[in-house]
Every structure is written in structure tokens, then in C-alpha cells.
Amino acid sequence: MNTKQPPTSLIMLFGATGDLAMRKLYPSLFRLYRKGKINEHFAVIGVARRPLTQEQYQANIMDSVQSALENVKLDDLKRFATHFYYHSHDVSDTESYADLKRIAEEMDKKYQLQGNRLFYMAMAPEFFGLISNHLKSSGLTDTKGYKRVIIEKPFGHDFESAQELNNMIRNSFEEDEIYRIDHYLGKEMVQNIEVIRFSNAMFEPLWNNRYISNIQITSSETLGVEERGRYYDKSGALKDMFQNHMMQILALLAMEPPISLTTEEIRSEKVRVLRSLRAYSDEELAENFVRGQYGPGTAGSESLPSYREEPMVDEQSNTETYVAGKLKIDNFRWAGVPFYIRTGKRMATKSTKIVVQFKDIPMNLYYNPQEELNPNLLVIHIQPDEGITLHLNVKKSGKNGTTPIRLNYCNKSSDKMNTPEAYEKLLFDSMVGDTTNFTHWDEVALSWKFVDAIARIWKENPEPDFPNYASGSMGPAKADELLEKDGNMWWPIEDFEIESC
């Protein structure tokens, strides 16, 4: 794989007028263009049902970029927009694909794209298989260059549906041509997990059950479901966040060192982690997982509605907007170490953080019954700030005893600029053929099998106490009790901000 020369690619973007394309994809492509990572040898065919003229489509793209980015040079933006072409398209109409093939061949010649084709499905999942089959039957996948397809989540709604969808897409694409996107894997500090672990002698020797007490992964949102009520009420936090984003972070934290940094070796170690997850009995699932649904609350002076009052949500809905769980990994490295994971909406703060709590030393010479000695913590900040914080104990100035201090590294402040958008990196990876930060079918399958067991128990036993946490809080009381049973507590992530950011 040669990434030194800017890649050439024809991107067929299905769902070109949708929210994802407008908010994320067009600005990310422009960032790549402005940085020189893609040059004049690329083109995008925007595909959607809405009737638009070429001029209207390109104007929409320019508006999208200008809304998302600052200091955009108008000449650069106009030149960028000329690479975009619109095709009004019915995904079920065979003749429409013939028109699409003709346009693709014209773009290949005009921009010297070497037959490289990237199909991006930014649409509802029920269309993925249909589009894939039409792409093959129309000859759009018959090309002298590469052919790749990017699939947005959700990839199915349980293991069986995911397997059926995978089989349909595999009729048109090989496994190494399928890029299942998880935008968390494009985040700078998620990718940094491996670097922190495997390039620092002070961490990797301690990264095991001899020295680590527990690991906590939190992804909290202050927003409710907003306009996603119809989708979210069928999904919930378990399938929307836990099955993909949270399980991927868990795998990166717990994986063994790969023998090399190749895609195959990294994926192999992540799959081993997911295979090592303890399979709980029904009784253990009920004990180790907590669900929640937000009720009314306040944020400052603003009154917030309950989940059941949100638009397009069933008034009697038992869909969870919060999940907390204790996972155990049954292997030599992690035996006995709980991994606590929580994610939810309408919480007190927006944050995604990992807290690694190290064990207390066996005999602490500075133990004082009148003073609480803080444990050593490594905090990995994923969003909104990016960086790491190390919590240590030092001597109090001029006094006996200890006091906690923090050693901070802020990714944003050190670079004096924002790090690349996750979609920017993932789009570029897909063009150069790097699948490291995309999910393999084996990972998807194992995650769904684990989550399906939880979903089944919850479906069989609807939660009688919903809503069970107030909007603007950090979740239901049962989630705190989950850790208290082990003598642990959720670390207050709202107090863990990076001072230098």
C-alpha cells in the first residue's frame, strides 16, 4: 500500500443529500483536498432521490463546507465543488444504475481515476443489500481498479439480521472490500490507546490483573434523542452505542500486543478479546447490567422533557436510553479485573473517557487513617477534549502526608489546532485501502451475539420503573450500586477535565 501519492478514487455517495453527508462527509473531503491528501484525480457522484440541478448540488456542498469550517478560501472551495456531480436515482430502478454506470465511466476518463471506485452507503440499512446487488448486476463493480463499499451503522439489529445483511453484501464484495465504519475508531485518542500501551515501558508491563484494579469506559451525552426518535425507539442505547463503539474501545484496551501493526494482526487480537468475554447466565446478566430511561429534568434554567415525551417516541416506551454493565474477560491477563462500561443520553456532561484505576500498593508507608490516599489513575480523554491525565500522589508542600496531582497532556493545545475529524481519516483510509480502523465481520458477529443475550433478557422482563433517572443526572442509582457491590465507584468524569485544554 503506497500512501505517499494522493489516492485516486471515484466516490459514489448514496444518500448525498442526507444529514451525514452534509454535516460530516463533504467537510471531511474538503479537509483532505485542502491538505493535498487528495488532488485533482478524484470525483464524487452524489446519489439521492431528490431532484437537484448540478448547480444546486454544488452550492449545497459549498454551504456545507462553509458551515463546518473556518478560513475557507472561496477559490479553493469552488475548484473543489467542480469535482461533484449529482444523479437523481431510485435505488430499486435497474435502468437508473445503467445511467450511473455511464456517468462513472465518463468520470473515470475525465479525472484519470484508473477505475478505482468507492461506494459509500450513507442511507438506511434496509437498502444496503439491494444497492449492493444492483451494483454487481449492472456491472458497476466490474472495474480495472479497486472496488470498495463503506457501510454505515447500524449493521443489522441483531446477529441474525447482521448475518443476513453480510451474506447479501458478500455476493457483490469480498470481505476485504467491505469497510464497516465505526467513527469512534477514527478518533485520535481511540487510535492512541494502542500507542499509549505498546510504546511505553511504564504502562504495558503494568497492563494486567496484577496491577490494575478496574477499568471504566464512559460515553455520556447531554442531548436527548432529538429528531432520531423513530430510529432510536427501535434501537436504544444497547444497540446504538454499546454493541459497536463501546465494545470496540473495550477490545483495544484489553487486546494482547500484536506481533506486528498490520490490519490482520490487530484484528486478530481484538477478536480474541471478544471471544474471551464471559458468557453470563440469565441471572448473571440481570445482576451485571443496568438499563435506564431519562425522565424530566433541568439543565441550568432549561426544563428538559422525559424520553417518552420526545417526538416520534411511544408514550409507553420501554426503550433504554442508558446502559451500564460489568464485563469480565476470561484470560490470563485480565482474570478478576472488572471492566465497567456506561453510556447514556441526557446526562450531566458530554464526555467520552477511559479511567484505568491501578491497585493500591500492598503496604503504603504514607497511609494515614485521617486522610484518604487516592489511587493512581490513568485517564484517556477521547471527547470533547483529547489527551491523557496521570493521577499521582506527592508530598504536601511544607507538611507531612500526601496530596494528589495531575500530569496532563492535551492534544489540542499542544498542536495549536483541532485534530483531524474522524470521518476525514476514515475516508482517506478507505481510499488507500487501510482497513485497520474498520470493523471485520468476526468482530461484528461476536459483539452481536454478546449483546443479543442482554436484549433478550430485557425484552422478556420489561423495566417497571422507567423513567428511572432525571435528565441532567449521571444515570440511575442502580448503576452506582453495580460498582458499590465490588467496593468501587464511578469516577466523576465531570471533574476530570484537562486543565491545559
C-alpha positions in Angstrom: 0.0 0.0 0.0 1.5 3.3 -1.1 0.1 6.3 0.6 2.8 8.8 -0.5 1.0 9.7 -3.7 -2.5 11.1 -3.3 -5.0 8.3 -4.0 -7.3 8.5 -7.0 -10.9 7.5 -6.5 -14.5 7.8 -7.8 -16.8 8.0 -4.8 -20.4 7.1 -5.4 -22.2 8.6 -2.4 -25.7 7.1 -1.9 -27.6 9.4 0.4 -25.9 12.5 -0.9 -28.5 15.0 0.4 -28.7 13.4 3.8 -27.6 14.8 7.2 -24.5 12.7 7.4 -23.2 13.8 4.0 -23.9 17.5 4.7 -22.5 17.6 8.3 -19.6 15.3 8.1 -18.6 13.9 4.7 -18.4 17.0 2.5 -16.4 19.0 5.1 -14.1 16.0 5.6 -13.4 15.6 1.9 -12.6 19.3 1.7 -10.1 19.0 4.5 -8.4 16.2 2.6 -8.4 18.4 -0.5 -7.1 21.4 1.3 -4.3 19.4 2.8 -3.3 17.9 -0.5 -4.2 14.3 0.6 -6.5 14.1 -2.5 -5.8 16.2 -5.5 -7.4 16.7 -8.9 -7.7 13.0 -9.5 -10.9 12.4 -7.6 -14.6 12.8 -8.3 -17.9 12.3 -6.4 -21.2 11.2 -7.8 -23.9 12.2 -5.3 -26.8 9.8 -5.5 -30.2 10.6 -3.9 -33.9 10.6 -4.8 -34.4 14.4 -4.5 -34.4 16.3 -7.8 -31.5 18.7 -7.9 -29.6 20.5 -10.7 -25.9 20.3 -10.9 -25.6 23.9 -9.7 -27.9 23.4 -6.7 -25.9 20.3 -5.6 -22.6 22.1 -5.8 -24.0 25.1 -4.0 -25.2 22.8 -1.2 -21.7 21.3 -0.9 -20.2 24.8 -0.6 -22.7 25.7 2.0 -21.9 22.5 3.9 -18.2 23.2 4.0 -18.5 26.9 4.9 -20.9 26.0 7.8 -18.5 23.5 9.2 -15.1 25.1 8.7 -13.4 28.4 9.2 -11.0 30.3 7.0 -12.2 28.6 3.8 -10.7 30.2 0.6 -13.5 30.7 -1.9 -11.3 29.9 -4.9 -10.3 26.5 -3.3 -13.9 25.7 -2.5 -15.2 26.5 -5.9 -12.5 24.3 -7.5 -13.3 21.5 -5.0 -17.0 21.7 -5.8 -16.4 21.2 -9.5 -15.5 17.5 -8.7 -19.1 16.8 -7.6 -21.8 15.5 -9.9 -25.4 14.8 -9.0 -27.6 11.9 -10.1 -31.2 11.6 -9.1 -31.7 7.9 -8.5 -34.2 5.3 -7.4 -32.2 2.6 -5.7 -34.7 -0.1 -6.9 -34.7 1.0 -10.6 -32.4 -1.1 -12.7 -32.3 1.4 -15.5 -31.0 4.1 -13.1 -27.9 2.0 -12.4 -27.2 1.9 -16.2 -27.2 5.7 -16.2 -25.0 5.7 -13.1 -22.5 3.4 -14.9 -22.3 5.7 -17.9 -21.6 8.7 -15.7 -19.0 6.7 -13.8 -17.1 5.8 -17.0 -17.2 9.4 -18.0 -15.7 10.5 -14.7 -13.0 7.7 -14.9 -11.8 9.2 -18.2 -12.1 12.9 -17.3 -10.3 12.6 -13.9 -8.0 9.7 -14.8 -9.3 7.6 -11.9 -7.8 4.3 -13.0 -11.1 2.5 -12.4 -11.0 3.0 -8.6 -14.5 3.0 -7.2 -15.6 3.6 -3.6 -19.3 3.1 -2.9 -20.5 4.9 0.2 -23.9 3.9 1.6 -25.0 6.8 3.8 -28.5 5.5 3.8 -31.0 3.5 5.8 -29.6 -0.1 6.4 -32.6 -1.7 4.6 -31.1 -0.5 1.3 -27.6 -1.9 1.7 -28.2 -5.3 0.3 -30.4 -4.0 -2.5 -27.9 -1.5 -3.7 -25.0 -4.0 -3.5 -26.9 -6.5 -5.7 -27.7 -3.8 -8.3 -24.1 -2.6 -8.3 -23.0 -6.0 -9.3 -25.7 -6.9 -11.7 -25.3 -3.5 -13.5 -21.6 -4.0 -14.0 -20.6 -1.1 -11.7 -18.3 -3.4 -9.8 -16.6 -4.7 -12.9 -13.7 -2.3 -13.0 -9.9 -2.5 -13.6 -9.2 -0.6 -10.4 -10.3 -1.4 -6.8 -13.9 -1.6 -5.7 -14.8 -1.0 -2.1 -18.0 -0.4 -0.2 -18.4 1.7 3.0 -21.3 0.7 5.2 -22.6 3.0 8.0 -24.0 1.6 11.2 -26.3 0.0 12.3 -25.1 -3.2 10.7 -28.2 -5.2 11.4 -30.3 -5.1 14.6 -29.2 -8.5 16.0 -26.9 -11.3 15.0 -29.3 -12.9 12.6 -30.1 -9.7 10.7 -26.5 -8.8 10.6 -25.5 -12.2 9.2 -28.2 -11.9 6.5 -27.1 -8.5 5.5 -23.5 -9.6 5.4 -24.3 -12.5 3.2 -26.1 -10.2 0.8 -23.2 -7.7 0.6 -20.7 -10.6 0.2 -22.5 -11.6 -3.0 -21.0 -8.4 -4.5 -17.9 -7.7 -2.4 -15.2 -9.7 -0.7 -14.6 -9.3 3.0 -11.5 -7.1 2.5 -13.6 -4.8 0.2 -16.2 -4.2 2.9 -15.5 -1.2 5.1 -17.9 -1.2 8.1 -17.5 2.3 9.5 -17.3 3.0 13.2 -16.5 6.7 13.5 -15.1 6.1 17.1 -12.2 4.2 15.6 -11.3 7.3 13.6 -11.0 9.4 16.8 -7.4 10.5 17.6 -7.4 9.3 21.2 -9.1 5.9 20.4 -6.2 5.3 17.9 -3.8 6.4 20.6 -4.9 3.6 23.0 -2.5 1.2 21.2 0.3 3.8 21.2 -0.1 4.5 24.9 0.0 0.8 25.7 2.6 -0.6 23.4 5.2 2.2 23.1 5.6 3.0 26.8 7.6 0.7 29.2 5.9 2.3 32.2 2.4 1.1 31.1 2.5 -2.2 29.2 4.3 -4.2 32.0 1.5 -3.0 34.4 -1.4 -3.6 32.0 -2.7 -6.7 33.7 -4.6 -8.1 36.7 -1.6 -7.8 39.0 -1.6 -4.0 38.9 -5.0 -2.9 37.6 -8.0 -2.8 39.9 -10.6 -2.0 37.3 -11.2 -0.1 34.0 -14.1 2.2 33.4 -15.4 3.4 30.0 -17.9 6.2 29.9 -19.6 7.8 27.0 -22.2 10.3 28.1 -24.3 12.7 26.1 -26.2 15.8 27.3 -28.6 15.7 24.3 -31.7 13.6 24.1 -32.8 11.7 21.0 -33.7 14.9 19.2 -35.1 14.1 15.7 -33.9 10.5 15.9 -36.9 9.3 17.9 -38.3 6.9 15.3 -35.0 5.1 14.8 -33.9 5.3 18.5 -37.1 3.8 19.9 -36.4 0.6 17.9 -32.7 0.6 18.9 -31.9 2.0 22.3 -28.5 2.6 23.9 -27.6 -1.0 23.9 -27.7 -1.3 20.1 -26.9 2.3 19.2 -23.8 2.7 21.3 -22.9 -0.4 23.4 -22.7 -3.0 20.6 -20.3 -1.1 18.4 -18.5 1.9 19.9 -18.1 0.7 23.4 -17.2 -2.9 22.5 -14.6 -1.6 20.1 -12.9 0.5 22.8 -13.0 -2.4 25.2 -11.2 -4.6 22.6 -8.5 -2.1 22.1 -7.9 -1.7 25.8 -7.8 -5.4 26.5 -6.1 -6.9 23.4 -2.7 -8.6 23.6 0.2 -6.9 21.9 0.0 -7.9 18.2 3.1 -9.4 16.6 3.0 -6.5 14.1 0.9 -3.4 13.3 -0.7 -5.0 10.3 -4.5 -4.9 9.9 -4.7 -8.7 10.2 -2.8 -9.0 13.4 -4.6 -6.1 15.2 -7.9 -7.5 14.2 -6.9 -11.0 15.3 -6.1 -9.7 18.8 -9.4 -7.7 19.0 -11.3 -10.8 18.1 -9.6 -12.9 20.8 -10.8 -10.4 23.4 -14.4 -10.6 22.2 -14.1 -14.4 22.2 -12.8 -14.2 25.8 -15.8 -12.2 27.2 -17.5 -14.2 29.9 -20.8 -15.6 28.8 -23.2 -14.8 31.6 -26.2 -16.8 32.6 -29.6 -15.1 32.6 -29.3 -14.5 36.3 -25.8 -13.0 35.9 -26.9 -10.8 33.1 -29.6 -9.3 35.4 -27.1 -8.7 38.1 -24.3 -7.2 35.9 -26.2 -5.0 33.6 -28.4 -1.9 34.3 -30.7 -0.1 32.0 -32.2 3.4 32.3 -34.5 5.8 30.7 -34.4 9.5 31.3 -37.3 11.4 32.8 -37.8 15.1 33.0 -35.1 17.3 34.5 -33.3 20.6 34.1 -30.1 21.9 32.5 -29.4 25.3 34.0 -32.7 27.2 33.7 -34.0 25.0 30.9 -36.6 22.3 31.6 -36.0 19.1 29.7 -38.7 16.6 28.7 -38.7 12.9 29.5 -37.8 10.4 26.8 -41.4 9.3 26.5 -42.3 13.0 25.7 -39.9 13.2 22.8 -41.2 13.4 19.2 -41.8 10.1 17.4 -41.4 8.1 20.7 -44.0 5.7 22.0 -45.6 7.2 25.2 -45.3 3.9 26.9 -41.8 3.1 25.5 -39.5 0.7 27.4 -36.5 1.5 25.2 -33.4 2.2 27.3 -31.5 5.4 26.9 -28.8 4.3 29.3 -26.8 1.1 29.7 -24.2 0.2 32.4 -22.5 -3.1 32.7 -19.7 -5.1 34.3 -17.9 -7.2 31.8 -15.3 -9.8 32.6 -12.6 -11.2 30.2 -11.6 -14.7 31.0 -8.0 -14.9 30.0 -4.7 -14.9 31.8 -4.1 -11.2 31.6 -7.5 -10.0 32.8 -8.9 -12.7 35.1 -10.6 -10.9 38.0 -10.5 -7.4 36.6 -13.9 -5.9 36.0 -14.5 -3.6 33.0 -17.3 -1.2 33.8 -19.0 0.4 30.8 -21.7 3.1 30.8 -23.3 5.1 28.1 -26.4 7.3 28.1 -28.3 10.3 26.9 -29.5 13.4 28.7 -26.7 13.1 31.3 -24.9 15.8 33.2 -22.0 16.2 30.9 -20.9 15.3 27.3 -17.8 13.2 27.6 -16.1 10.0 26.5 -13.4 8.9 28.8 -11.5 5.8 29.9 -10.3 5.6 33.5 -7.7 2.9 34.4 -7.6 2.5 38.1 -4.4 0.9 39.4 -4.3 -1.2 42.6 -3.1 0.2 45.9 0.4 -0.9 46.8 0.4 -3.7 49.5 1.9 -1.7 52.3 1.8 2.0 51.9 4.2 3.8 54.2 2.3 7.0 53.8 -1.1 5.6 54.9 -2.9 7.9 57.3 -6.2 6.9 58.7 -7.2 10.6 58.9 -6.5 11.1 55.2 -7.7 9.2 52.2 -4.9 8.1 49.9 -6.0 8.5 46.3 -5.4 5.6 43.9 -3.2 6.1 40.8 -5.4 6.7 37.7 -4.7 6.9 34.0 -7.4 8.9 32.3 -7.7 8.8 28.5 -9.8 11.7 27.2 -11.5 10.9 23.9 -14.0 13.7 23.5 -14.7 16.6 23.7 -11.1 17.2 24.8 -8.4 14.8 23.6 -5.5 13.9 25.8 -4.3 11.9 28.8 -4.1 12.6 32.5 -2.0 10.7 35.1 -3.1 11.0 38.7 -0.2 10.6 41.2 0.4 11.2 44.9 3.2 13.6 46.1 4.3 15.1 49.4 2.3 18.1 50.6 4.4 21.2 50.5 5.8 22.0 53.9 3.7 19.3 55.6 3.6 15.6 56.3 1.2 13.5 54.2 0.4 13.3 50.6 -1.7 15.2 48.0 -2.9 14.2 44.6 -1.6 15.9 41.5 -2.4 15.5 37.8 0.1 15.3 34.9 -1.8 16.5 31.8 -1.3 16.2 28.1 -3.8 18.0 25.9 -3.7 17.0 22.2 -5.4 20.2 21.0 -3.3 22.7 23.0 0.0 21.0 22.0 -0.8 21.2 18.3 -2.5 24.6 18.5 -5.2 23.3 16.3 -8.0 20.7 16.3 -7.1 17.2 15.4 -8.5 15.7 12.2 -12.1 14.8 12.1 -12.8 11.1 12.5 -14.5 10.9 9.1 -11.6 12.7 7.4 -9.2 9.9 8.5 -11.6 7.1 7.8 -12.4 8.4 4.3 -8.7 8.6 3.5 -8.1 5.1 4.9 -10.8 3.7 2.7 -9.2 5.4 -0.4 -5.7 4.0 0.3 -7.1 0.5 1.3 -6.2 0.6 5.0 -9.0 -1.4 6.9 -7.3 -1.3 10.3 -9.9 1.1 11.8 -12.9 -0.5 10.3 -14.7 -3.5 11.8 -14.3 -7.0 10.5 -17.3 -9.3 10.2 -15.9 -11.5 13.0 -15.9 -8.5 15.4 -19.5 -7.6 14.4 -20.7 -11.2 14.8 -19.2 -11.7 18.3 -20.4 -8.3 19.5 -24.0 -9.0 18.4 -24.0 -12.5 20.0 -23.0 -10.9 23.3 -25.5 -8.1 23.1 -28.3 -10.3 21.9 -28.3 -12.2 25.2 -28.8 -8.9 27.1 -31.5 -7.7 24.7 -33.4 -11.0 25.1 -33.5 -10.7 28.9 -34.6 -7.1 28.8 -37.3 -7.9 26.3 -38.6 -10.8 28.4 -38.6 -8.6 31.5 -39.7 -5.0 30.7 -38.4 -2.4 33.2 -41.3 -1.5 35.5 -39.7 1.7 36.9 -39.0 3.7 33.7 -38.1 6.6 33.7 -35.5 5.9 36.4 -33.1 8.8 36.1 -33.5 12.6 35.8 -32.4 14.4 32.7 -29.2 16.2 33.7 -28.0 13.5 36.1 -25.3 10.8 35.6 -27.8 7.9 35.3 -29.9 5.6 37.6 -29.0 4.8 41.1 -28.7 1.1 40.2 -25.7 1.9 38.1 -23.9 3.2 41.2 -24.9 0.1 43.2 -23.4 -2.1 40.4 -19.9 -0.8 41.4 -20.6 -0.5 45.1 -21.1 -4.2 45.3 -17.4 -4.6 44.3 -16.3 -1.8 46.7 -15.7 0.5 43.7 -17.3 3.7 42.4 -17.8 5.5 39.1 -15.0 8.2 38.9 -16.6 11.6 38.5 -15.7 12.3 34.8 -17.2 15.8 35.0 -14.3 16.6 37.4 -11.6 15.1 35.1 -11.3 17.8 32.6 -7.8 18.6 31.2 -6.7 21.8 32.7 -4.4 22.8 29.8 -7.3 22.4 27.2 
